Each structure stands twice: as C-alpha cells, then as structure tokens.
Amino acid sequence: MKRNAGIITSKTAEYGILEFHPSLVKIFTENLVFNLLLIILFWTIMPLPYLFWKYLQIKSTNYILTSQRLITKTGVFWKEINFVELYRVLDIKVERGLVYQLIDFGRSCLGKKPILLGNIWVFTSDYSHSKLFLDTIPNALGVTEKIRKAMNEDKDIKRVIRRD
C-alpha cells in the first residue's frame, strides 16, 4: 500500500473470479400458472413470442464477480450495467423455492446431477443498490460462497472495519 498525499492506493489489481448467468428454467418457473394457462388455453403459436422474449431476457443477463466488484449486466435493447463494490456487501441470502427443489428431486430421480437452483439476495451499503437480486442461479450456494469469500478478501485488503 502506498500513501500519496493522504490517498491510499493499492497495488493489487482487480481480477475476475466468476462469470455466471441465470438458468433458463426461469422461463417456466417465473410465472408458472400463467405459462401453463398460455400452453393449455392457447395451444397455438401464441406462447412462442412470449417464451422467446423471456429467453432473450435471460440470455442478455450476465453477472461477473471480480476480486473487487460484483457487476450485473441486464437488458435486451437497453443495457444496464451496475457495479457493487464487494467491501460494501453486508449480507447474502439464498432462497430455494419449492419449484427449484422439485426440479432437483426430479433430476435426482432420473439419475442426473441436481442443478441446485436458487435466488441470491445481496444486501449492501450502496445507495443505488442496497438490495441486489440475482435470479435463478445454478449452484446458488456455491456462487454465494464465492461471493462471500471474495467479499471477505476485499474487506481485508481494504482494511474495512466490520461492525455487527
């Protein structure tokens, strides 16, 4: 660490840790009843544009975890990129709803590896993004652990004082 006129600068460079996307399962689980009604009542070409739009939304959502930030990129036509500094992260919560657990149960019954879908909530002290929602993330517990580890390392490097 160098001190230049009262400013502390770090010699550690930011590097990427993980890049991940929401799961395509979100297409069906987001509005399950609505999707079933679309399929049952309108068993025509009508559900296809809706499902294609949902596919585009999911494929255009990208999350990047670096050693210093969690970057979210969303939007199909209008891109929005948000940066959350890891030292600002206060807490992380994982939600695994019934539908996600049933999908994993079905996969395990078929002899396949479960994908461990979950929604991740990241609570921060950032003013513009105090709650960050990462939707339908495969291996949500593993991703949460990587975020937590990177967060703790960044706080140690920046010597952030932690208060409970």
C-alpha positions as CSV (number, residue, x, y, z in Angstrom):
1,M,0.0,0.0,0.0
2,K,1.3,3.4,-0.9
3,R,0.3,6.8,0.5
4,N,0.2,9.7,-1.9
5,A,-0.8,13.0,-0.3
6,G,-3.2,11.3,2.1
7,I,-4.7,8.9,-0.5
8,I,-4.2,5.2,0.0
9,T,-3.6,3.3,-3.2
10,S,-3.5,-0.5,-3.5
11,K,-1.0,-2.3,-5.8
12,T,-3.4,-5.3,-6.1
13,A,-5.0,-5.5,-9.5
14,E,-8.7,-6.5,-9.9
15,Y,-9.1,-9.9,-11.5
16,G,-12.1,-11.9,-12.5
17,I,-13.3,-14.7,-10.2
18,L,-16.6,-16.0,-11.7
19,E,-19.0,-15.2,-14.5
20,F,-22.4,-16.7,-14.4
21,H,-26.0,-16.4,-15.8
22,P,-29.5,-17.1,-14.7
23,S,-30.8,-20.5,-15.6
24,L,-33.3,-21.0,-18.5
25,V,-35.6,-22.8,-16.0
26,K,-36.7,-19.2,-15.1
27,I,-38.8,-19.1,-18.3
28,F,-41.2,-21.7,-16.8
29,T,-40.9,-21.1,-13.1
30,E,-41.3,-17.3,-13.1
31,N,-45.0,-17.3,-13.9
32,L,-45.8,-21.0,-13.7
33,V,-49.6,-20.6,-13.6
34,F,-49.6,-18.0,-16.4
35,N,-47.3,-20.1,-18.6
36,L,-49.5,-23.2,-18.1
37,L,-52.6,-21.2,-19.0
38,L,-50.9,-20.0,-22.1
39,I,-50.0,-23.5,-23.1
40,I,-53.3,-25.1,-22.2
41,L,-55.7,-22.4,-23.4
42,F,-53.8,-21.2,-26.4
43,W,-52.0,-24.3,-27.7
44,T,-51.1,-22.4,-30.8
45,I,-48.2,-20.2,-31.8
46,M,-49.2,-17.5,-29.2
47,P,-46.9,-18.6,-26.4
48,L,-43.8,-18.7,-28.6
49,P,-43.2,-14.9,-28.8
50,Y,-43.6,-14.6,-25.0
51,L,-41.2,-17.5,-24.4
52,F,-38.7,-16.2,-27.0
53,W,-38.8,-12.8,-25.2
54,K,-38.1,-14.4,-21.9
55,Y,-35.3,-16.4,-23.5
56,L,-33.7,-13.2,-24.8
57,Q,-34.0,-11.5,-21.3
58,I,-32.3,-14.4,-19.6
59,K,-29.5,-14.7,-22.2
60,S,-28.8,-11.0,-22.0
61,T,-28.4,-11.1,-18.2
62,N,-24.9,-11.5,-17.1
63,Y,-23.2,-11.4,-13.7
64,I,-19.5,-11.0,-13.2
65,L,-17.7,-11.5,-9.9
66,T,-14.3,-9.9,-9.7
67,S,-11.9,-9.6,-6.8
68,Q,-13.3,-6.1,-6.1
69,R,-16.8,-5.8,-7.6
70,L,-20.0,-7.7,-8.5
71,I,-21.1,-6.5,-11.9
72,T,-24.6,-7.0,-13.2
73,K,-25.4,-6.6,-16.9
74,T,-29.1,-6.7,-17.9
75,G,-31.3,-5.6,-20.8
76,V,-32.1,-6.8,-24.3
77,F,-32.2,-3.5,-26.2
78,W,-31.4,-1.0,-23.4
79,K,-28.3,-2.3,-21.5
80,E,-27.9,-1.5,-17.8
81,I,-24.6,-2.2,-16.1
82,N,-24.4,-2.0,-12.3
83,F,-21.3,-2.1,-10.2
84,V,-21.3,-3.1,-6.5
85,E,-18.1,-2.8,-4.6
86,L,-17.5,-6.0,-2.6
87,Y,-16.4,-4.2,0.5
88,R,-19.9,-2.6,0.7
89,V,-21.7,-6.1,0.9
90,L,-23.3,-6.5,4.3
91,D,-25.1,-9.8,3.9
92,I,-26.1,-12.5,1.4
93,K,-29.2,-14.7,1.4
94,V,-30.2,-17.7,-0.8
95,E,-33.8,-18.7,-1.4
96,R,-34.6,-22.1,-2.9
97,G,-38.3,-22.3,-3.5
98,L,-40.4,-25.4,-3.9
99,V,-40.3,-25.5,-7.7
100,Y,-36.5,-25.4,-7.7
101,Q,-36.4,-28.2,-5.1
102,L,-38.8,-30.3,-7.2
103,I,-36.7,-29.8,-10.3
104,D,-33.7,-31.1,-8.4
105,F,-35.7,-34.0,-7.0
106,G,-36.9,-34.9,-10.5
107,R,-33.3,-34.8,-11.8
108,S,-32.0,-37.0,-9.0
109,C,-34.8,-39.5,-9.7
110,L,-33.7,-39.6,-13.3
111,G,-30.1,-40.3,-12.1
112,K,-28.9,-36.8,-13.1
113,K,-26.9,-34.4,-11.0
114,P,-29.1,-31.7,-9.4
115,I,-28.5,-28.1,-10.6
116,L,-29.2,-26.5,-7.2
117,L,-31.1,-23.5,-8.5
118,G,-31.7,-20.6,-6.2
119,N,-32.3,-16.9,-5.9
120,I,-29.5,-14.9,-4.3
121,W,-30.1,-11.6,-2.4
122,V,-27.1,-9.4,-1.8
123,F,-27.6,-6.7,0.7
124,T,-25.2,-3.8,0.5
125,S,-24.5,-0.3,2.0
126,D,-24.5,1.1,-1.6
127,Y,-27.1,3.9,-2.0
128,S,-28.3,3.0,-5.5
129,H,-28.4,-0.8,-5.0
130,S,-29.0,-1.6,-1.4
131,K,-30.6,-4.9,-2.4
132,L,-29.3,-6.8,-5.4
133,F,-31.3,-9.7,-6.7
134,L,-29.7,-12.5,-8.7
135,D,-32.5,-14.6,-10.1
136,T,-32.5,-18.4,-10.8
137,I,-28.8,-19.0,-10.4
138,P,-27.5,-22.6,-10.9
139,N,-25.4,-23.8,-7.9
140,A,-26.7,-20.8,-5.8
141,L,-25.0,-22.0,-2.6
142,G,-21.6,-22.4,-4.4
143,V,-21.9,-19.0,-6.0
144,T,-22.9,-17.4,-2.7
145,E,-19.8,-18.9,-1.1
146,K,-17.5,-17.5,-3.8
147,I,-19.1,-14.0,-3.3
148,R,-18.7,-14.3,0.4
149,K,-15.0,-15.4,0.1
150,A,-14.2,-12.6,-2.4
151,M,-16.1,-10.1,-0.2
152,N,-14.0,-11.0,2.9
153,E,-10.8,-10.9,1.0
154,D,-11.6,-7.5,-0.4
155,K,-12.6,-6.2,3.0
156,D,-9.3,-7.5,4.4
157,I,-7.2,-5.8,1.6
158,K,-9.0,-2.5,2.1
159,R,-8.9,-2.8,5.9
160,V,-12.6,-2.3,6.2
161,I,-13.7,-2.3,9.9
162,R,-16.6,-4.7,10.4
163,R,-19.4,-3.9,12.8
164,D,-22.1,-6.3,13.8
